[in-house]
Amino acid sequence: MDNSLLEMDLSTLPKENWWGDHDYLYKVGGFWLLPQFIQSICRVVKHFKPIPSDIILASYPKTGTTWLKSLVFSIVHRSSKHRLSINHPHDLVPTLEVQVFTTSDVVPCSENQSNRIFSTHIPYQLLSETLDSSECRVVYVTRNPKDTLVSTWHFVNKWKKALDCPWQLDVAIDKFCHGLSPCGPYYDHVMGYKKLSLERPTNVFFITYEELRADPITHVKRLGEFLGFPFEGNEQVQEVVNSCSFEVLSNYEVNRSEESPTWFQLPYNSFFRKGDVGDHKNYLSDETIERIDALTREKFHSLGFNYGT
Ligand code: A3P
């Protein structure tokens, strides 16, 4: 990220309407950001110095972050079932720009702790200097664009003001296709980390929501090896997979709670909706599916990443 962008004055940034009459996204380094997170994103970019034992979970919003947080937390802290039953995954693994770098403290997190786990939605293109200069491990999860869009649309409509002014699906589709969503464009976000994973496979693990859904045992085992916490047998892997399943997690009181955390305006339960692959078929017309698939072919397939259609 260009250092001149670090002391940012919102009024100088390009902005576009995103939702309703008053919600704007601001463009920073080619990505659209929510104004309330711009200063903290700048702080992360400027001050966060990952140590080699750090684990960073990176994702575009609504692609499986909550699930990945619970899985990686369980892989690192074996026997974490009890902690998962009383803590929301987002409280176990904080998001750098939402829960950690929220004040102007230069070093808000202790560097004396090993195996710290953080997450972020910051695009690689903005965080490249931080990640390139560190031996920390990065796990990136992505999800097919149509399910990501539908999940985002549901999530946004949980905001209180959506009661009066729901976000229309056709508007959401149009914004998504134009790259206009928090941390979007989606395709650039995914390709940033995808390329990084090909360049630095020892440090960056790239996984899709669909792969995790189809064969969680294999991929959780791979994740354990990648993170330096290998499993001793399939029973242990199965235990982690079961304790992090949508069915188990979404039934804990803490994850069903209508209360909002201090760090976000939506209730804890908004991070658990359905957890299916292919739910977009229940919402998107054939024409819209073809529109997004054409975009996916252009943005992913033409670069050799045959995913998402
Ligand atoms: P849906 O809206 O399609 O149900 P994120 O965590 O990045 O915000 O993504 C949220 C999506 O992941 C939601 O998708 C949510 O239901 C799903 N999800 C949350 N926990 C999950 C889990 N343990 N297993 C599978 N999917 C999960």
py3Dmol code that shows the C-alpha trace and the ligand (Angstrom):
import py3Dmol

protein = """\
ATOM      1  CA  MET A   1       0.000   0.000   0.000  1.00  0.00           C
ATOM      2  CA  ASP A   2       1.252   3.451  -0.905  1.00  0.00           C
ATOM      3  CA  ASN A   3       2.464   5.084   2.339  1.00  0.00           C
ATOM      4  CA  SER A   4       0.822   8.375   1.404  1.00  0.00           C
ATOM      5  CA  LEU A   5      -2.510   6.600   1.783  1.00  0.00           C
ATOM      6  CA  LEU A   6      -1.803   5.848   5.406  1.00  0.00           C
ATOM      7  CA  GLU A   7      -2.872   9.231   6.731  1.00  0.00           C
ATOM      8  CA  MET A   8      -6.132   9.150   4.915  1.00  0.00           C
ATOM      9  CA  ASP A   9      -8.627  11.915   4.528  1.00  0.00           C
ATOM     10  CA  LEU A  10     -11.910  10.331   3.445  1.00  0.00           C
ATOM     11  CA  SER A  11     -12.986  13.422   1.562  1.00  0.00           C
ATOM     12  CA  THR A  12     -10.127  12.931  -0.890  1.00  0.00           C
ATOM     13  CA  LEU A  13     -10.976   9.314  -1.737  1.00  0.00           C
ATOM     14  CA  PRO A  14     -13.161   8.129  -4.627  1.00  0.00           C
ATOM     15  CA  LYS A  15     -16.490   6.936  -3.235  1.00  0.00           C
ATOM     16  CA  GLU A  16     -19.469   5.017  -4.587  1.00  0.00           C
ATOM     17  CA  ASN A  17     -22.884   4.379  -3.215  1.00  0.00           C
ATOM     18  CA  TRP A  18     -23.213   0.805  -2.068  1.00  0.00           C
ATOM     19  CA  TRP A  19     -26.475   0.328  -0.222  1.00  0.00           C
ATOM     20  CA  GLY A  20     -29.405   2.627   0.549  1.00  0.00           C
ATOM     21  CA  ASP A  21     -29.040   6.359   0.054  1.00  0.00           C
ATOM     22  CA  HIS A  22     -26.324   6.969   2.596  1.00  0.00           C
ATOM     23  CA  ASP A  23     -23.930   4.040   2.563  1.00  0.00           C
ATOM     24  CA  TYR A  24     -20.755   4.607   0.643  1.00  0.00           C
ATOM     25  CA  LEU A  25     -17.645   2.592   0.019  1.00  0.00           C
ATOM     26  CA  TYR A  26     -14.314   4.358  -0.419  1.00  0.00           C
ATOM     27  CA  LYS A  27     -11.627   3.272  -2.826  1.00  0.00           C
ATOM     28  CA  VAL A  28      -8.148   2.677  -1.423  1.00  0.00           C
ATOM     29  CA  GLY A  29      -5.428   1.060  -3.526  1.00  0.00           C
ATOM     30  CA  GLY A  30      -7.987  -0.373  -5.953  1.00  0.00           C
ATOM     31  CA  PHE A  31     -10.293  -1.840  -3.269  1.00  0.00           C
ATOM     32  CA  TRP A  32     -13.626  -0.653  -1.885  1.00  0.00           C
ATOM     33  CA  LEU A  33     -13.605  -0.266   1.884  1.00  0.00           C
ATOM     34  CA  LEU A  34     -16.223   0.541   4.511  1.00  0.00           C
ATOM     35  CA  PRO A  35     -15.408   3.958   5.983  1.00  0.00           C
ATOM     36  CA  GLN A  36     -15.578   2.733   9.598  1.00  0.00           C
ATOM     37  CA  PHE A  37     -12.642   0.355   9.004  1.00  0.00           C
ATOM     38  CA  ILE A  38     -10.363   2.504   6.872  1.00  0.00           C
ATOM     39  CA  GLN A  39      -8.355   3.983   9.742  1.00  0.00           C
ATOM     40  CA  SER A  40      -7.876   0.625  11.426  1.00  0.00           C
ATOM     41  CA  ILE A  41      -6.885  -0.987   8.117  1.00  0.00           C
ATOM     42  CA  CYS A  42      -4.287   1.752   7.738  1.00  0.00           C
ATOM     43  CA  ARG A  43      -3.023   1.010  11.251  1.00  0.00           C
ATOM     44  CA  VAL A  44      -2.711  -2.698  10.482  1.00  0.00           C
ATOM     45  CA  VAL A  45      -0.811  -1.932   7.290  1.00  0.00           C
ATOM     46  CA  LYS A  46       1.483   0.477   9.065  1.00  0.00           C
ATOM     47  CA  HIS A  47       2.052  -1.163  12.445  1.00  0.00           C
ATOM     48  CA  PHE A  48       1.309  -4.873  12.348  1.00  0.00           C
ATOM     49  CA  LYS A  49       4.541  -6.874  12.317  1.00  0.00           C
ATOM     50  CA  PRO A  50       3.696 -10.569  12.296  1.00  0.00           C
ATOM     51  CA  ILE A  51       6.112 -12.830  14.120  1.00  0.00           C
ATOM     52  CA  PRO A  52       7.065 -16.161  12.487  1.00  0.00           C
ATOM     53  CA  SER A  53       4.767 -18.238  14.712  1.00  0.00           C
ATOM     54  CA  ASP A  54       1.713 -16.119  13.823  1.00  0.00           C
ATOM     55  CA  ILE A  55      -1.162 -17.608  11.872  1.00  0.00           C
ATOM     56  CA  ILE A  56      -3.190 -15.202   9.759  1.00  0.00           C
ATOM     57  CA  LEU A  57      -6.554 -16.309   8.419  1.00  0.00           C
ATOM     58  CA  ALA A  58      -7.397 -14.214   5.394  1.00  0.00           C
ATOM     59  CA  SER A  59     -10.670 -14.123   3.497  1.00  0.00           C
ATOM     60  CA  TYR A  60     -13.110 -12.032   1.562  1.00  0.00           C
ATOM     61  CA  PRO A  61     -16.227 -11.535   3.737  1.00  0.00           C
ATOM     62  CA  LYS A  62     -18.836 -14.313   3.763  1.00  0.00           C
ATOM     63  CA  THR A  63     -16.601 -17.013   2.359  1.00  0.00           C
ATOM     64  CA  GLY A  64     -16.228 -19.193   5.456  1.00  0.00           C
ATOM     65  CA  THR A  65     -14.185 -17.073   7.866  1.00  0.00           C
ATOM     66  CA  THR A  66     -16.149 -18.123  10.961  1.00  0.00           C
ATOM     67  CA  TRP A  67     -15.745 -21.797  10.092  1.00  0.00           C
ATOM     68  CA  LEU A  68     -12.023 -21.419   9.385  1.00  0.00           C
ATOM     69  CA  LYS A  69     -11.543 -19.592  12.690  1.00  0.00           C
ATOM     70  CA  SER A  70     -13.099 -22.461  14.618  1.00  0.00           C
ATOM     71  CA  LEU A  71     -11.131 -25.093  12.680  1.00  0.00           C
ATOM     72  CA  VAL A  72      -7.740 -23.427  13.046  1.00  0.00           C
ATOM     73  CA  PHE A  73      -8.372 -22.593  16.689  1.00  0.00           C
ATOM     74  CA  SER A  74      -9.198 -26.274  17.285  1.00  0.00           C
ATOM     75  CA  ILE A  75      -6.168 -27.487  15.362  1.00  0.00           C
ATOM     76  CA  VAL A  76      -3.825 -25.274  17.369  1.00  0.00           C
ATOM     77  CA  HIS A  77      -5.549 -25.717  20.745  1.00  0.00           C
ATOM     78  CA  ARG A  78      -6.501 -29.382  20.835  1.00  0.00           C
ATOM     79  CA  SER A  79      -9.399 -30.161  23.148  1.00  0.00           C
ATOM     80  CA  SER A  80     -10.933 -26.795  22.426  1.00  0.00           C
ATOM     81  CA  LYS A  81     -14.481 -28.138  22.331  1.00  0.00           C
ATOM     82  CA  HIS A  82     -15.421 -26.496  25.593  1.00  0.00           C
ATOM     83  CA  ARG A  83     -14.017 -23.106  24.589  1.00  0.00           C
ATOM     84  CA  LEU A  84     -15.916 -23.299  21.302  1.00  0.00           C
ATOM     85  CA  SER A  85     -19.104 -24.049  23.165  1.00  0.00           C
ATOM     86  CA  ILE A  86     -18.948 -20.836  25.200  1.00  0.00           C
ATOM     87  CA  ASN A  87     -17.139 -18.399  22.888  1.00  0.00           C
ATOM     88  CA  HIS A  88     -18.101 -17.204  19.438  1.00  0.00           C
ATOM     89  CA  PRO A  89     -15.343 -18.092  16.912  1.00  0.00           C
ATOM     90  CA  HIS A  90     -14.878 -14.363  16.226  1.00  0.00           C
ATOM     91  CA  ASP A  91     -14.071 -13.806  19.891  1.00  0.00           C
ATOM     92  CA  LEU A  92     -11.559 -16.649  19.891  1.00  0.00           C
ATOM     93  CA  VAL A  93      -9.754 -15.426  16.780  1.00  0.00           C
ATOM     94  CA  PRO A  94      -9.890 -11.633  16.515  1.00  0.00           C
ATOM     95  CA  THR A  95      -9.938  -9.774  13.228  1.00  0.00           C
ATOM     96  CA  LEU A  96      -6.997  -7.396  12.981  1.00  0.00           C
ATOM     97  CA  GLU A  97      -8.854  -4.408  11.557  1.00  0.00           C
ATOM     98  CA  VAL A  98     -12.064  -4.955  13.536  1.00  0.00           C
ATOM     99  CA  GLN A  99     -10.968  -6.067  17.003  1.00  0.00           C
ATOM    100  CA  VAL A 100      -7.237  -5.491  17.352  1.00  0.00           C
ATOM    101  CA  PHE A 101      -6.036  -2.277  15.690  1.00  0.00           C
ATOM    102  CA  THR A 102      -9.047  -0.261  16.750  1.00  0.00           C
ATOM    103  CA  THR A 103      -7.198   2.379  18.731  1.00  0.00           C
ATOM    104  CA  SER A 104      -4.120   4.371  17.970  1.00  0.00           C
ATOM    105  CA  ASP A 105      -1.928   2.160  20.180  1.00  0.00           C
ATOM    106  CA  VAL A 106       1.029   1.268  18.054  1.00  0.00           C
ATOM    107  CA  VAL A 107       1.415  -2.272  19.420  1.00  0.00           C
ATOM    108  CA  PRO A 108      -2.008  -3.431  20.570  1.00  0.00           C
ATOM    109  CA  CYS A 109      -1.066  -7.121  20.680  1.00  0.00           C
ATOM    110  CA  SER A 110       1.615  -8.875  22.661  1.00  0.00           C
ATOM    111  CA  GLU A 111       4.602 -10.154  20.734  1.00  0.00           C
ATOM    112  CA  ASN A 112       5.602 -12.480  23.551  1.00  0.00           C
ATOM    113  CA  GLN A 113       2.988 -15.044  22.749  1.00  0.00           C
ATOM    114  CA  SER A 114       3.520 -17.866  20.293  1.00  0.00           C
ATOM    115  CA  ASN A 115       0.904 -19.273  17.928  1.00  0.00           C
ATOM    116  CA  ARG A 116      -1.178 -16.147  17.876  1.00  0.00           C
ATOM    117  CA  ILE A 117      -4.091 -16.491  15.469  1.00  0.00           C
ATOM    118  CA  PHE A 118      -5.577 -13.432  13.789  1.00  0.00           C
ATOM    119  CA  SER A 119      -7.884 -12.977  10.870  1.00  0.00           C
ATOM    120  CA  THR A 120      -8.239 -10.258   8.281  1.00  0.00           C
ATOM    121  CA  HIS A 121     -10.320  -9.281   5.284  1.00  0.00           C
ATOM    122  CA  ILE A 122      -7.605  -6.901   4.062  1.00  0.00           C
ATOM    123  CA  PRO A 123      -6.705  -7.696   0.432  1.00  0.00           C
ATOM    124  CA  TYR A 124      -3.194  -9.026  -0.133  1.00  0.00           C
ATOM    125  CA  GLN A 125      -2.521  -6.120  -2.495  1.00  0.00           C
ATOM    126  CA  LEU A 126      -2.800  -3.741   0.507  1.00  0.00           C
ATOM    127  CA  LEU A 127      -0.997  -6.005   2.952  1.00  0.00           C
ATOM    128  CA  SER A 128       1.796  -7.279   0.713  1.00  0.00           C
ATOM    129  CA  GLU A 129       4.681  -5.541   2.494  1.00  0.00           C
ATOM    130  CA  THR A 130       3.531  -6.893   5.854  1.00  0.00           C
ATOM    131  CA  LEU A 131       3.069 -10.456   4.648  1.00  0.00           C
ATOM    132  CA  ASP A 132       6.064 -10.595   2.301  1.00  0.00           C
ATOM    133  CA  SER A 133       8.428  -9.555   5.055  1.00  0.00           C
ATOM    134  CA  SER A 134       7.253 -12.257   7.447  1.00  0.00           C
ATOM    135  CA  GLU A 135       7.572 -16.011   7.785  1.00  0.00           C
ATOM    136  CA  CYS A 136       4.134 -16.196   9.414  1.00  0.00           C
ATOM    137  CA  ARG A 137       1.640 -18.655   7.984  1.00  0.00           C
ATOM    138  CA  VAL A 138      -1.397 -17.480   6.060  1.00  0.00           C
ATOM    139  CA  VAL A 139      -4.517 -19.551   5.451  1.00  0.00           C
ATOM    140  CA  TYR A 140      -6.881 -18.132   2.843  1.00  0.00           C
ATOM    141  CA  VAL A 141     -10.390 -19.448   2.375  1.00  0.00           C
ATOM    142  CA  THR A 142     -12.549 -18.580  -0.580  1.00  0.00           C
ATOM    143  CA  ARG A 143     -16.006 -19.522  -1.751  1.00  0.00           C
ATOM    144  CA  ASN A 144     -17.731 -19.574  -5.109  1.00  0.00           C
ATOM    145  CA  PRO A 145     -18.815 -16.065  -6.092  1.00  0.00           C
ATOM    146  CA  LYS A 146     -22.539 -16.802  -6.374  1.00  0.00           C
ATOM    147  CA  ASP A 147     -22.859 -18.285  -2.880  1.00  0.00           C
ATOM    148  CA  THR A 148     -20.640 -15.485  -1.544  1.00  0.00           C
ATOM    149  CA  LEU A 149     -22.929 -12.891  -3.082  1.00  0.00           C
ATOM    150  CA  VAL A 150     -26.086 -14.519  -1.728  1.00  0.00           C
ATOM    151  CA  SER A 151     -24.544 -14.880   1.727  1.00  0.00           C
ATOM    152  CA  THR A 152     -23.502 -11.196   1.669  1.00  0.00           C
ATOM    153  CA  TRP A 153     -26.979 -10.122   0.618  1.00  0.00           C
ATOM    154  CA  HIS A 154     -28.569 -12.007   3.537  1.00  0.00           C
ATOM    155  CA  PHE A 155     -25.970 -10.654   5.959  1.00  0.00           C
ATOM    156  CA  VAL A 156     -26.465  -7.027   4.940  1.00  0.00           C
ATOM    157  CA  ASN A 157     -30.206  -7.425   5.266  1.00  0.00           C
ATOM    158  CA  LYS A 158     -29.711  -8.301   8.931  1.00  0.00           C
ATOM    159  CA  TRP A 159     -28.603  -4.733   9.609  1.00  0.00           C
ATOM    160  CA  LYS A 160     -31.265  -2.899  11.590  1.00  0.00           C
ATOM    161  CA  LYS A 161     -31.884  -0.284   8.957  1.00  0.00           C
ATOM    162  CA  ALA A 162     -32.618  -3.007   6.384  1.00  0.00           C
ATOM    163  CA  LEU A 163     -35.944  -3.442   8.191  1.00  0.00           C
ATOM    164  CA  ASP A 164     -37.034  -0.116   6.696  1.00  0.00           C
ATOM    165  CA  CYS A 165     -34.994  -0.258   3.565  1.00  0.00           C
ATOM    166  CA  PRO A 166     -34.066  -3.826   2.531  1.00  0.00           C
ATOM    167  CA  TRP A 167     -31.166  -4.269   0.147  1.00  0.00           C
ATOM    168  CA  GLN A 168     -32.762  -5.466  -3.071  1.00  0.00           C
ATOM    169  CA  LEU A 169     -31.185  -8.578  -4.590  1.00  0.00           C
ATOM    170  CA  ASP A 170     -30.922  -7.063  -8.085  1.00  0.00           C
ATOM    171  CA  VAL A 171     -28.992  -4.123  -6.598  1.00  0.00           C
ATOM    172  CA  ALA A 172     -26.712  -6.478  -4.662  1.00  0.00           C
ATOM    173  CA  ILE A 173     -26.001  -8.469  -7.840  1.00  0.00           C
ATOM    174  CA  ASP A 174     -25.173  -5.366  -9.812  1.00  0.00           C
ATOM    175  CA  LYS A 175     -22.859  -3.973  -7.141  1.00  0.00           C
ATOM    176  CA  PHE A 176     -21.071  -7.323  -6.794  1.00  0.00           C
ATOM    177  CA  CYS A 177     -20.553  -7.591 -10.556  1.00  0.00           C
ATOM    178  CA  HIS A 178     -19.043  -4.103 -10.554  1.00  0.00           C
ATOM    179  CA  GLY A 179     -16.697  -5.067  -7.720  1.00  0.00           C
ATOM    180  CA  LEU A 180     -18.552  -2.813  -5.304  1.00  0.00           C
ATOM    181  CA  SER A 181     -18.659  -4.609  -1.977  1.00  0.00           C
ATOM    182  CA  PRO A 182     -16.634  -4.304   1.223  1.00  0.00           C
ATOM    183  CA  CYS A 183     -13.055  -5.372   0.401  1.00  0.00           C
ATOM    184  CA  GLY A 184     -14.102  -5.926  -3.203  1.00  0.00           C
ATOM    185  CA  PRO A 185     -13.648  -6.523  -6.041  1.00  0.00           C
ATOM    186  CA  TYR A 186     -14.112 -10.137  -4.923  1.00  0.00           C
ATOM    187  CA  TYR A 187     -12.143 -11.461  -7.913  1.00  0.00           C
ATOM    188  CA  ASP A 188      -9.096  -9.261  -7.222  1.00  0.00           C
ATOM    189  CA  HIS A 189      -9.175 -10.208  -3.541  1.00  0.00           C
ATOM    190  CA  VAL A 190      -9.181 -13.928  -4.335  1.00  0.00           C
ATOM    191  CA  MET A 191      -6.539 -13.695  -7.088  1.00  0.00           C
ATOM    192  CA  GLY A 192      -4.208 -11.689  -4.829  1.00  0.00           C
ATOM    193  CA  TYR A 193      -4.013 -14.507  -2.293  1.00  0.00           C
ATOM    194  CA  LYS A 194      -4.229 -17.247  -4.930  1.00  0.00           C
ATOM    195  CA  LYS A 195      -1.080 -15.945  -6.650  1.00  0.00           C
ATOM    196  CA  LEU A 196       0.644 -15.568  -3.297  1.00  0.00           C
ATOM    197  CA  SER A 197      -0.146 -19.190  -2.431  1.00  0.00           C
ATOM    198  CA  LEU A 198       1.469 -20.326  -5.688  1.00  0.00           C
ATOM    199  CA  GLU A 199       4.550 -18.206  -5.064  1.00  0.00           C
ATOM    200  CA  ARG A 200       4.964 -19.088  -1.372  1.00  0.00           C
ATOM    201  CA  PRO A 201       3.334 -22.492  -0.809  1.00  0.00           C
ATOM    202  CA  THR A 202       5.272 -23.094   2.412  1.00  0.00           C
ATOM    203  CA  ASN A 203       3.727 -19.998   3.969  1.00  0.00           C
ATOM    204  CA  VAL A 204       0.340 -19.726   2.302  1.00  0.00           C
ATOM    205  CA  PHE A 205      -2.418 -22.341   2.299  1.00  0.00           C
ATOM    206  CA  PHE A 206      -5.294 -21.709  -0.115  1.00  0.00           C
ATOM    207  CA  ILE A 207      -8.533 -23.613   0.372  1.00  0.00           C
ATOM    208  CA  THR A 208     -12.102 -23.317  -0.854  1.00  0.00           C
ATOM    209  CA  TYR A 209     -15.287 -23.588   1.175  1.00  0.00           C
ATOM    210  CA  GLU A 210     -16.497 -26.255  -1.237  1.00  0.00           C
ATOM    211  CA  GLU A 211     -13.352 -28.384  -0.787  1.00  0.00           C
ATOM    212  CA  LEU A 212     -13.769 -28.175   2.969  1.00  0.00           C
ATOM    213  CA  ARG A 213     -17.406 -29.149   2.699  1.00  0.00           C
ATOM    214  CA  ALA A 214     -16.725 -32.073   0.354  1.00  0.00           C
ATOM    215  CA  ASP A 215     -13.850 -33.647   2.276  1.00  0.00           C
ATOM    216  CA  PRO A 216     -13.228 -31.975   5.624  1.00  0.00           C
ATOM    217  CA  ILE A 217     -11.117 -34.819   7.000  1.00  0.00           C
ATOM    218  CA  THR A 218      -8.505 -34.643   4.235  1.00  0.00           C
ATOM    219  CA  HIS A 219      -8.258 -30.867   4.307  1.00  0.00           C
ATOM    220  CA  VAL A 220      -8.235 -30.460   8.080  1.00  0.00           C
ATOM    221  CA  LYS A 221      -5.429 -33.044   8.192  1.00  0.00           C
ATOM    222  CA  ARG A 222      -3.516 -31.037   5.543  1.00  0.00           C
ATOM    223  CA  LEU A 223      -4.139 -27.852   7.481  1.00  0.00           C
ATOM    224  CA  GLY A 224      -2.754 -29.437  10.654  1.00  0.00           C
ATOM    225  CA  GLU A 225       0.436 -30.413   8.808  1.00  0.00           C
ATOM    226  CA  PHE A 226       0.766 -27.006   7.173  1.00  0.00           C
ATOM    227  CA  LEU A 227       0.379 -25.204  10.486  1.00  0.00           C
ATOM    228  CA  GLY A 228       2.884 -27.435  12.262  1.00  0.00           C
ATOM    229  CA  PHE A 229       0.238 -29.173  14.387  1.00  0.00           C
ATOM    230  CA  PRO A 230      -0.040 -32.593  12.701  1.00  0.00           C
ATOM    231  CA  PHE A 231      -2.670 -35.051  13.877  1.00  0.00           C
ATOM    232  CA  GLU A 232      -1.775 -38.414  15.331  1.00  0.00           C
ATOM    233  CA  GLY A 233      -4.737 -40.270  13.923  1.00  0.00           C
ATOM    234  CA  ASN A 234      -8.004 -39.888  12.070  1.00  0.00           C
ATOM    235  CA  GLU A 235      -9.968 -39.909  15.313  1.00  0.00           C
ATOM    236  CA  GLN A 236      -8.447 -36.568  16.345  1.00  0.00           C
ATOM    237  CA  VAL A 237      -9.211 -35.083  12.931  1.00  0.00           C
ATOM    238  CA  GLN A 238     -12.772 -36.325  13.073  1.00  0.00           C
ATOM    239  CA  GLU A 239     -13.145 -34.760  16.506  1.00  0.00           C
ATOM    240  CA  VAL A 240     -12.059 -31.340  15.196  1.00  0.00           C
ATOM    241  CA  VAL A 241     -14.276 -31.608  12.121  1.00  0.00           C
ATOM    242  CA  ASN A 242     -17.289 -32.585  14.214  1.00  0.00           C
ATOM    243  CA  SER A 243     -16.784 -29.916  16.837  1.00  0.00           C
ATOM    244  CA  CYS A 244     -16.574 -27.220  14.135  1.00  0.00           C
ATOM    245  CA  SER A 245     -19.465 -28.398  11.979  1.00  0.00           C
ATOM    246  CA  PHE A 246     -22.212 -25.931  11.174  1.00  0.00           C
ATOM    247  CA  GLU A 247     -24.720 -28.169  12.944  1.00  0.00           C
ATOM    248  CA  VAL A 248     -22.760 -28.239  16.198  1.00  0.00           C
ATOM    249  CA  LEU A 249     -21.547 -24.636  16.283  1.00  0.00           C
ATOM    250  CA  SER A 250     -24.796 -23.006  15.181  1.00  0.00           C
ATOM    251  CA  ASN A 251     -26.631 -24.659  18.068  1.00  0.00           C
ATOM    252  CA  TYR A 252     -24.504 -23.239  20.858  1.00  0.00           C
ATOM    253  CA  GLU A 253     -26.270 -20.500  22.763  1.00  0.00           C
ATOM    254  CA  VAL A 254     -23.371 -18.093  22.237  1.00  0.00           C
ATOM    255  CA  ASN A 255     -23.698 -18.471  18.464  1.00  0.00           C
ATOM    256  CA  ARG A 256     -27.501 -18.235  18.512  1.00  0.00           C
ATOM    257  CA  SER A 257     -27.368 -15.029  20.486  1.00  0.00           C
ATOM    258  CA  GLU A 258     -29.325 -12.014  19.263  1.00  0.00           C
ATOM    259  CA  GLU A 259     -26.867  -9.771  21.093  1.00  0.00           C
ATOM    260  CA  SER A 260     -24.285  -7.849  19.136  1.00  0.00           C
ATOM    261  CA  PRO A 261     -20.631  -7.994  20.067  1.00  0.00           C
ATOM    262  CA  THR A 262     -18.919  -4.766  21.122  1.00  0.00           C
ATOM    263  CA  TRP A 263     -16.943  -4.768  17.868  1.00  0.00           C
ATOM    264  CA  PHE A 264     -19.767  -5.082  15.322  1.00  0.00           C
ATOM    265  CA  GLN A 265     -23.307  -3.894  14.754  1.00  0.00           C
ATOM    266  CA  LEU A 266     -24.807  -7.267  13.856  1.00  0.00           C
ATOM    267  CA  PRO A 267     -25.796 -10.003  16.302  1.00  0.00           C
ATOM    268  CA  TYR A 268     -23.599 -13.013  16.940  1.00  0.00           C
ATOM    269  CA  ASN A 269     -26.101 -15.294  15.224  1.00  0.00           C
ATOM    270  CA  SER A 270     -25.779 -13.464  11.904  1.00  0.00           C
ATOM    271  CA  PHE A 271     -22.548 -15.369  11.204  1.00  0.00           C
ATOM    272  CA  PHE A 272     -24.471 -18.641  11.036  1.00  0.00           C
ATOM    273  CA  ARG A 273     -27.216 -18.846   8.432  1.00  0.00           C
ATOM    274  CA  LYS A 274     -27.375 -22.031   6.364  1.00  0.00           C
ATOM    275  CA  GLY A 275     -23.854 -23.170   5.553  1.00  0.00           C
ATOM    276  CA  ASP A 276     -24.735 -24.857   2.252  1.00  0.00           C
ATOM    277  CA  VAL A 277     -22.953 -25.179  -1.043  1.00  0.00           C
ATOM    278  CA  GLY A 278     -25.062 -24.019  -3.999  1.00  0.00           C
ATOM    279  CA  ASP A 279     -27.660 -22.009  -2.082  1.00  0.00           C
ATOM    280  CA  HIS A 280     -27.458 -19.355  -4.839  1.00  0.00           C
ATOM    281  CA  LYS A 281     -29.641 -21.613  -7.001  1.00  0.00           C
ATOM    282  CA  ASN A 282     -32.515 -20.742  -4.671  1.00  0.00           C
ATOM    283  CA  TYR A 283     -32.107 -17.012  -5.326  1.00  0.00           C
ATOM    284  CA  LEU A 284     -30.425 -16.281  -8.659  1.00  0.00           C
ATOM    285  CA  SER A 285     -32.084 -16.568 -12.064  1.00  0.00           C
ATOM    286  CA  ASP A 286     -30.437 -18.553 -14.883  1.00  0.00           C
ATOM    287  CA  GLU A 287     -29.617 -15.249 -16.541  1.00  0.00           C
ATOM    288  CA  THR A 288     -27.854 -13.914 -13.437  1.00  0.00           C
ATOM    289  CA  ILE A 289     -25.978 -17.179 -12.982  1.00  0.00           C
ATOM    290  CA  GLU A 290     -24.737 -16.902 -16.570  1.00  0.00           C
ATOM    291  CA  ARG A 291     -23.789 -13.259 -16.032  1.00  0.00           C
ATOM    292  CA  ILE A 292     -21.676 -14.098 -12.980  1.00  0.00           C
ATOM    293  CA  ASP A 293     -20.227 -17.226 -14.583  1.00  0.00           C
ATOM    294  CA  ALA A 294     -19.096 -15.165 -17.586  1.00  0.00           C
ATOM    295  CA  LEU A 295     -17.369 -12.760 -15.208  1.00  0.00           C
ATOM    296  CA  THR A 296     -15.784 -15.665 -13.342  1.00  0.00           C
ATOM    297  CA  ARG A 297     -14.466 -17.135 -16.577  1.00  0.00           C
ATOM    298  CA  GLU A 298     -12.963 -13.770 -17.476  1.00  0.00           C
ATOM    299  CA  LYS A 299     -11.480 -13.043 -14.038  1.00  0.00           C
ATOM    300  CA  PHE A 300     -10.445 -16.526 -12.881  1.00  0.00           C
ATOM    301  CA  HIS A 301     -10.370 -19.052 -15.712  1.00  0.00           C
ATOM    302  CA  SER A 302      -8.447 -16.818 -18.105  1.00  0.00           C
ATOM    303  CA  LEU A 303      -5.694 -16.687 -15.453  1.00  0.00           C
ATOM    304  CA  GLY A 304      -5.626 -20.463 -15.100  1.00  0.00           C
ATOM    305  CA  PHE A 305      -7.778 -20.667 -11.967  1.00  0.00           C
ATOM    306  CA  ASN A 306     -10.670 -22.890 -12.998  1.00  0.00           C
ATOM    307  CA  TYR A 307     -12.972 -22.231 -10.115  1.00  0.00           C
ATOM    308  CA  GLY A 308     -16.304 -20.707  -9.263  1.00  0.00           C
ATOM    309  CA  THR A 309     -18.713 -21.512 -12.111  1.00  0.00           C
TER     310      THR A 309
END
"""
ligand_1 = """\
27
A3P
P -24.418 -18.780 4.405
O -24.844 -17.364 4.506
O -24.382 -19.269 2.989
O -25.145 -19.707 5.281
P -18.150 -15.704 7.069
O -17.833 -16.536 8.242
O -16.965 -15.487 6.161
O -18.855 -14.465 7.423
O -19.117 -16.573 6.162
C -20.408 -16.858 6.617
C -20.924 -18.064 5.893
O -20.321 -19.248 6.424
C -22.414 -18.212 6.083
O -22.883 -18.835 4.890
C -22.463 -19.127 7.301
O -23.685 -19.781 7.472
C -21.332 -20.102 6.956
N -20.804 -20.814 8.125
C -20.619 -20.335 9.379
N -20.119 -21.308 10.158
C -19.989 -22.417 9.403
C -19.546 -23.754 9.659
N -19.150 -24.140 10.865
N -19.559 -24.638 8.630
C -19.960 -24.262 7.399
N -20.418 -23.013 7.096
C -20.419 -22.095 8.088
"""
view = py3Dmol.view(width=600, height=400)
view.addModel(protein, "pdb")
view.setStyle({"model": 0}, {"cartoon": {"style": "trace"}})
view.addModel(ligand_1, "xyz")
view.setStyle({"model": 1}, {"stick": {}})
view.zoomTo()
view.show()
